[in-house]
């Protein structure tokens, strides 16, 4: 009887709700043990590195167990809820005349419950993958970590790999570079990765570890030096004077993306200060236009259109860099990203095919994008595939900044505050509406001439909005 009951339990695993995501935090459970659920019913809300997403259950039944409490970060592929389907269709069951199925099911249930390997963009990796043996001379069988180490030796034979493996810590090249940059000796780092591989987290942990630890290890060889060791760093902090906030979800992803972008793409930033008085007048006129009734009309709308026109006139700027193939990938479409500050951190949803939209359609799309972001309902799909981005720092009263490229994009335009300033207009100093624009671009595929042309075109349109008609 117990066996039948357990056989009716189905486990729902944390899915990859975005391209290549490896984990998500459970924000809220909508069901509790004992509740009845139906196929397609939303059972919880999770926050990924890109957005908050509601997860529907894929079958009918009664909730048996919630595997994790709210606030827990769970790896993709890990079971988060168990549901008793109560004798319903059992996808994992097999006919009695197939002897292999029970053995396979038993093998799957004996898999370790720890973190499973994840293939970026493809979810959880299969652990049964086999590799065809190489032809030629026999090579001693090695564990995956040793194989990675041997390939890193670039030409040393198996004997040399075994000899070095005994003394050289196992770590991938990026991790070794990180350790070198931070001044960490990998020999002093405790590995936590599979097969004893040192991970990036291990290196950061070594940096945060008390400085007295290496000294204490060397104490037997030099007892006299022990009293001079620095005191261990305190493990507590004054909660009345400090607040520590765990970095996870959107903020964690943003930090990683910005570090990767800043140290991968060679950034160049150019600035221009422009008189936007006529643009501000046009904004007021459009607000009264019946075609824009009910739509959000603001300077960002015309700035977005100006950038789209500038890209049309200089299409080479709308591209990305393919590092693997050493190619420039030119895009014949514009997915316009708009940086949005939300309670969960900075996100950059984009308007798909913005280049093909009329001004009213662009206004409608911008309004929907902002409203969705403020409500925290931006989907991962809305943040994928961007080609260029606009960040409006002017809403905070900032003149401008040097924006960092959104990963995979070639340019980002920062818009500063629009202020009334003295300006030479028609030979006289007059008060005019003025702003400063900053364009950052990837210098691998956008040179100074191209970047300057794009920025100059945007500025020219904002100074004389009628160019939207003549240039579009």
C-alpha positions in Angstrom: 0.0 0.0 0.0 2.9 2.3 0.8 4.5 1.6 -2.5 1.4 2.6 -4.4 1.1 5.8 -2.5 4.7 6.8 -3.1 4.3 5.9 -6.8 1.5 8.4 -7.1 3.7 11.3 -5.9 5.1 13.6 -8.6 7.9 16.0 -8.0 7.8 19.4 -9.8 11.4 20.6 -10.3 12.5 24.2 -10.6 12.5 25.0 -14.4 14.8 27.2 -16.3 12.4 30.0 -16.9 14.9 32.1 -18.8 17.7 31.3 -21.2 20.6 29.7 -19.2 19.4 30.6 -15.7 20.8 28.3 -13.0 18.9 29.2 -9.9 15.9 31.1 -8.6 14.6 32.4 -5.3 11.2 31.3 -4.0 9.4 34.5 -3.2 5.9 33.3 -2.3 4.0 30.0 -2.1 0.3 30.1 -3.2 -0.5 26.6 -2.0 0.1 24.6 1.2 0.3 20.9 2.0 -3.2 19.4 1.6 -4.4 21.8 -1.0 -5.8 20.5 -4.3 -4.1 21.7 -7.4 -5.0 21.5 -11.1 -2.9 21.4 -14.2 -1.8 24.9 -15.1 -2.5 26.4 -11.6 0.1 28.8 -10.3 1.7 27.4 -7.2 4.5 29.8 -6.4 6.3 33.0 -7.5 10.1 32.9 -8.0 12.7 35.6 -8.7 15.4 34.7 -11.2 18.4 36.7 -12.2 16.1 38.5 -14.6 12.6 38.9 -13.3 9.9 37.6 -11.0 8.0 34.7 -12.6 4.9 32.7 -11.5 5.2 28.9 -11.9 2.2 26.7 -12.9 2.0 23.1 -11.8 1.9 20.6 -14.8 -0.6 18.1 -13.3 -3.6 17.6 -11.0 -3.4 16.3 -7.5 -3.0 17.1 -3.8 0.0 19.0 -2.4 2.0 16.5 -0.4 5.1 18.7 0.6 6.7 22.0 -0.1 10.4 21.2 -0.2 11.7 24.7 0.4 10.4 27.7 2.4 10.0 31.2 1.0 13.2 33.1 0.6 15.3 30.1 -0.4 17.4 30.1 -3.5 17.0 26.8 -5.4 19.1 25.4 -8.2 17.4 24.7 -11.6 16.4 21.1 -11.7 15.8 20.6 -8.0 12.4 19.4 -6.9 10.5 22.1 -5.0 7.1 20.6 -4.5 5.7 17.1 -4.2 2.1 16.4 -5.4 0.1 13.2 -4.9 -1.7 12.6 -8.2 -4.1 10.2 -6.4 -4.1 7.5 -9.0 -4.1 9.8 -12.0 -2.0 9.4 -15.1 1.5 8.5 -14.0 4.0 9.6 -16.6 6.9 7.7 -15.0 5.1 4.4 -14.8 5.7 1.7 -17.3 3.8 -1.5 -18.5 4.7 -4.7 -16.6 6.1 -6.4 -19.7 8.9 -3.8 -20.0 11.6 -5.0 -17.5 14.0 -2.1 -18.1 11.6 0.7 -16.9 11.4 -0.2 -13.2 15.2 -0.5 -13.0 15.6 2.9 -14.7 13.1 4.5 -12.4 14.9 3.1 -9.3 18.2 4.4 -10.6 16.7 7.9 -11.1 15.3 7.9 -7.5 18.8 7.1 -6.1 20.4 10.1 -7.7 21.9 12.5 -5.2 19.7 15.4 -4.1 22.6 17.9 -4.3 23.2 20.4 -7.0 23.0 18.9 -10.5 25.2 20.1 -13.4 23.5 22.7 -15.6 24.1 23.3 -19.3 23.6 27.0 -20.1 20.5 27.3 -22.1 19.6 23.7 -21.9 18.7 23.0 -18.3 20.0 20.2 -16.2 22.7 18.1 -17.9 22.3 14.3 -18.2 24.7 12.5 -15.9 24.9 9.4 -18.1 26.7 11.1 -21.1 29.6 9.0 -22.3 32.5 10.2 -24.3 34.1 8.3 -27.2 37.7 7.2 -26.5 40.4 8.9 -28.5 42.3 7.0 -31.2 46.0 6.5 -31.0 48.2 5.8 -28.0 46.5 4.7 -24.8 45.9 7.5 -22.3 45.3 6.6 -18.6 41.7 7.2 -17.6 41.4 10.4 -15.6 38.7 12.0 -13.6 37.1 15.1 -15.2 39.1 17.5 -13.1 42.4 15.8 -14.1 41.4 15.9 -17.7 40.8 19.6 -17.5 44.2 20.0 -15.9 45.9 17.9 -18.5 44.4 20.0 -21.4 45.5 23.1 -19.6 49.1 21.9 -19.6 49.2 22.3 -23.4 51.4 19.6 -24.6 52.7 17.8 -21.5 52.2 14.1 -21.5 50.0 12.0 -19.1 52.9 11.4 -16.8 53.6 15.1 -16.5 49.9 15.8 -15.8 49.9 13.3 -13.0 53.0 14.7 -11.5 51.8 18.3 -11.7 48.3 17.3 -10.4 49.9 16.2 -7.2 51.2 19.6 -6.5 49.2 22.1 -8.6 45.7 23.0 -7.4 42.9 22.2 -9.8 41.3 25.4 -11.2 40.1 26.7 -14.6 42.1 29.5 -16.3 39.5 32.2 -15.4 39.7 31.2 -11.8 43.5 31.3 -11.8 43.4 34.8 -13.3 40.9 35.9 -10.6 43.2 34.5 -7.9 46.2 36.2 -9.4 44.4 39.6 -9.6 43.3 39.3 -6.0 46.7 38.1 -4.8 45.4 34.7 -3.6 47.7 31.6 -3.5 45.6 28.7 -4.9 47.6 26.3 -2.7 45.9 27.9 0.3 42.4 27.7 -1.0 40.0 24.9 0.1 38.2 23.6 -3.1 34.5 22.9 -3.0 33.9 22.2 -6.7 33.4 18.7 -8.2 36.5 16.5 -8.2 38.4 19.0 -6.0 38.2 21.9 -8.5 38.6 25.4 -7.0 35.7 27.7 -7.9 35.4 31.5 -8.1 33.5 31.4 -4.8 36.3 29.5 -3.2 38.8 32.3 -4.2 36.4 35.0 -2.8 36.0 33.0 0.4 39.8 32.9 0.7 40.0 36.7 0.4 37.4 37.1 3.1 39.0 34.5 5.4 41.0 35.7 8.5 44.5 36.8 7.6 45.9 34.8 10.5 45.0 31.4 8.9 48.1 31.1 6.7 50.3 32.1 9.5 48.8 29.5 11.8 49.5 26.8 9.2 53.2 27.9 9.1 53.4 28.0 12.9 55.0 24.6 13.4 57.9 25.6 11.2 58.4 29.0 12.9 56.9 29.0 16.4 58.5 32.3 17.3 56.5 34.1 14.5 53.1 33.0 15.9 52.7 35.7 18.5 53.3 38.4 15.8 50.4 37.1 13.7 47.6 39.5 13.0 44.4 39.0 15.0 41.6 37.1 13.3 39.0 39.3 11.6 35.8 39.5 13.6 32.9 37.3 12.5 30.2 39.6 13.8 29.3 43.2 13.1 27.4 46.0 14.9 23.9 45.8 13.6 23.2 49.2 15.0 25.8 50.7 12.8 25.8 48.4 9.7 23.2 46.7 7.6 24.2 43.8 5.3 22.1 42.9 2.4 22.6 39.6 0.6 23.2 40.1 -3.1 21.0 37.8 -5.1 18.4 37.7 -7.9 18.4 40.7 -10.2 21.1 42.6 -8.3 23.4 39.6 -8.4 22.9 39.2 -12.1 23.4 42.9 -12.8 26.6 43.0 -10.8 28.0 40.0 -12.7 26.9 41.3 -16.1 28.4 44.7 -15.5 31.7 43.3 -14.4 31.8 41.0 -17.4 30.9 43.8 -19.8 33.3 46.4 -18.3 36.3 44.0 -18.5 35.4 42.3 -21.8 34.3 45.1 -24.2 36.6 48.1 -24.6 34.3 51.0 -23.7 34.5 54.4 -25.3 32.2 57.2 -24.2 31.5 60.5 -26.0 29.5 63.5 -24.8 27.5 66.2 -26.4 25.4 69.1 -24.9 22.4 70.1 -26.9 19.6 72.6 -26.9 16.3 70.6 -26.7 13.9 73.5 -26.4 12.1 72.7 -29.7 11.9 69.0 -28.6 10.2 70.0 -25.3 7.7 72.2 -27.3 6.9 69.2 -29.5 6.3 67.0 -26.5 3.6 69.5 -25.3 2.0 69.6 -28.7 1.9 65.8 -29.0 0.2 65.5 -25.6 -2.7 67.5 -27.1 -2.8 65.5 -30.3 -5.8 63.1 -30.5 -3.6 60.3 -31.9 -1.7 60.2 -28.6 -4.8 60.3 -26.4 -4.3 58.0 -23.5 -0.6 57.4 -24.3 2.4 58.4 -22.3 4.2 61.3 -24.1 7.5 62.5 -22.6 11.0 63.5 -23.8 12.1 59.9 -23.6 9.7 59.1 -26.5 11.3 61.5 -28.8 14.8 60.6 -27.7 14.0 57.0 -28.4 12.8 57.9 -31.9 15.8 60.0 -32.5 18.1 57.1 -31.6 16.2 54.8 -33.9 16.5 57.3 -36.8 20.3 57.7 -36.1 20.7 53.9 -36.2 18.8 53.8 -39.5 21.3 56.4 -40.9 24.3 54.5 -39.4 23.2 50.8 -39.3 26.7 49.5 -38.6 26.3 50.6 -35.0 23.5 48.1 -34.4 25.7 45.0 -34.0 27.3 42.6 -31.6 30.7 40.9 -31.2 30.9 37.1 -31.6 34.0 36.2 -29.6 34.0 32.5 -30.4 34.0 33.1 -34.2 35.7 36.5 -34.1 32.9 38.1 -36.2 30.9 41.2 -36.1 27.1 40.3 -36.2 25.1 43.2 -37.8 21.5 43.3 -36.8 18.8 44.3 -39.3 16.3 44.9 -36.5 16.4 47.1 -33.4 15.3 45.7 -30.0 15.4 49.0 -28.0 16.3 48.4 -24.4 15.1 50.9 -21.7 17.0 50.7 -18.4 14.4 50.6 -15.5 15.1 51.0 -11.8 12.8 48.6 -9.8 12.7 47.6 -6.1 14.5 44.4 -7.1 17.3 46.2 -8.9 18.1 47.6 -12.4 16.6 45.7 -15.3 16.7 46.4 -19.0 13.5 45.1 -20.9 13.5 45.9 -24.6 10.9 46.8 -27.2 11.0 44.2 -29.9 11.4 45.5 -33.5 11.2 49.1 -32.3 12.5 50.3 -35.6 9.3 49.2 -37.3 6.9 51.1 -35.0 5.2 54.4 -35.6 5.6 57.2 -33.0 2.2 56.4 -31.4 3.1 52.6 -31.4 6.4 53.4 -29.8 4.7 55.5 -27.1 2.3 52.7 -26.3 5.2 50.2 -26.1 7.2 52.5 -23.8 4.1 53.0 -21.5 3.6 49.2 -21.2 7.3 48.6 -20.6 7.4 51.1 -17.7 4.2 49.9 -16.1 5.2 46.3 -16.2 8.6 47.0 -14.8 7.2 49.0 -11.9 4.8 46.2 -11.0 7.7 43.7 -11.1 6.1 41.6 -13.8 8.7 41.9 -16.5 9.2 38.5 -18.1 12.7 37.0 -18.9 11.8 37.0 -22.6 11.2 40.8 -22.5 14.9 41.2 -21.3 16.5 39.0 -23.9 17.7 39.9 -27.4 18.3 43.6 -26.9 20.5 45.4 -29.4 20.9 49.0 -28.1 19.9 50.6 -24.8 18.8 54.0 -23.4 19.3 54.9 -19.8 17.7 58.0 -18.5 19.7 59.3 -15.6 18.2 62.7 -15.9 15.1 61.7 -13.9 17.4 61.7 -10.9 18.6 65.2 -11.6 22.0 64.0 -12.9 23.6 65.8 -15.8 24.9 62.6 -17.5 27.2 59.6 -16.9 29.4 57.1 -18.5 27.1 54.1 -19.0 28.3 50.5 -19.2 27.2 48.4 -22.1 24.4 45.9 -21.6 26.2 42.5 -22.4 25.9 41.6 -26.0 25.1 45.1 -27.2 27.3 47.6 -29.0 26.0 50.9 -27.7 24.1 52.6 -24.9 22.9 56.2 -24.7 22.7 58.0 -21.4 20.3 61.0 -21.2 20.9 63.7 -18.6 18.6 66.1 -16.9 16.9 68.7 -19.0 17.5 72.1 -17.4 16.9 75.7 -18.2 20.3 77.2 -18.9 21.8 80.3 -20.5 22.5 79.4 -24.2 23.7 81.3 -27.2 20.7 81.3 -29.5 20.6 83.3 -32.8 23.6 85.4 -31.5 22.1 86.2 -28.2 22.3 84.6 -24.7 18.9 83.3 -23.8 17.4 80.8 -21.4 17.0 77.5 -23.2 16.2 73.9 -22.3 19.5 72.0 -22.4 20.7 68.5 -21.8 23.8 66.4 -22.1 23.9 63.1 -23.9 26.6 60.4 -23.5 27.1 57.5 -25.9 29.2 54.5 -24.8 30.1 52.0 -27.5 32.2 48.8 -28.0 35.3 50.0 -29.7 35.9 46.5 -31.2 33.1 47.1 -33.7 32.3 50.8 -33.4 35.1 53.2 -34.2 35.3 56.9 -33.2 33.9 58.1 -36.5 30.8 55.9 -36.4 30.1 56.5 -32.7 30.5 60.3 -33.3 28.0 60.2 -36.2 25.4 58.4 -34.2 25.7 60.8 -31.3 25.7 63.8 -33.6 22.6 62.6 -35.4 20.7 62.1 -32.1 21.7 65.6 -31.0 20.7 67.2 -34.3 17.3 65.6 -34.2 16.6 66.8 -30.7 17.7 70.3 -31.6 15.6 70.3 -34.7 12.8 67.7 -34.3 11.6 68.3 -37.9 14.5 66.1 -38.9 12.4 63.2 -37.7 10.3 63.8 -40.9 13.2 64.4 -43.3 15.5 61.7 -42.0 13.1 58.9 -41.0 
